[in-house]
């Protein structure tokens, strides 16, 4: 679904910001989207992306949810401030209902679970409405999954701060870190 004509001059091509602490993922996305006609800049942290936003407002953005020093959720309002019309997709390997809702509330266009390729991301940029054909879950979530989603919600409320989240959950910080390093529980 190449939505951009690669022959456009660089100053007319849409700007895309890719933010992920995985450098190889950033370079892969950068190459894939440059081939589709975008002008792409990549950042490996919220701080680095915030610096870029000062003089480079993107039309599109791909933001990883979970990075080393801050959650990608903290970046969404900054990107929206730079360009209120930005089409923003949040990617995560740790999908949860709570973080999906927060991402959309903060202004994300769509929320995708990793792995996602450039085609899926580009399709997500174009989505303006929800999918009414998505079937409701047939099973209830497990207690472990509910705990995972609750932790993710509290973590998002605390802007990714592990210590503040542990205090809010009345949990030892190391216990919380252990739980966060595990993969999400199955439904």
Steps between C-alpha positions, in 0.01 A plus 500: 500500500750764397315819584789728406649558158878457544575748218388798708779742592627452859338823622156373389529145635321422827717496812502187715648468848590149623568468875620167638791410727582207267747655256467221242120535498538876444738453208277232345195726523698797373609311187154354438324835526762691303438252217132592525579868457512632856769721650586304815680589822558244771551544874595241761355686799225737606764767570655468155158511333399806705809684374409415138146629549624851580569577134361199311124437535419163341180418310531137612654332805567146620570480873601196704307476825769355724846656489785501749454832679144609422181367352406599148170629639684805637604589146152502345396845635836646389457367147139626491620843618752513214230405246138457616415316175773236537402138429660309788528124548612349831685166477554261786614151579312533830147573386235563761152644495600774747792629292300478177226714652752752637679524166175573317386749766833683466452529124646191335336404173548129556667245730676194358662200665851410386613361270355745249645576159498822298188394308296442818620832643418688181151347496457606865594859406201504264244368748251759616229277644491189713422157363143398584571144382744424783347216698475535878719266704341163566695432820564704810851621564707305749580648841866526394398691186278737700789563740732573204252747350445672835876537550532644148223752571662615826838516325348721228340724764846544653663583164705181502661572837563159660553633855182710496305208355631263769394748770154539341459121488636459854753258353875464541684658206694180420181295498348745253811489280485120498135509395573756227783288359265205449299469183134598531283222638279320253136586492 
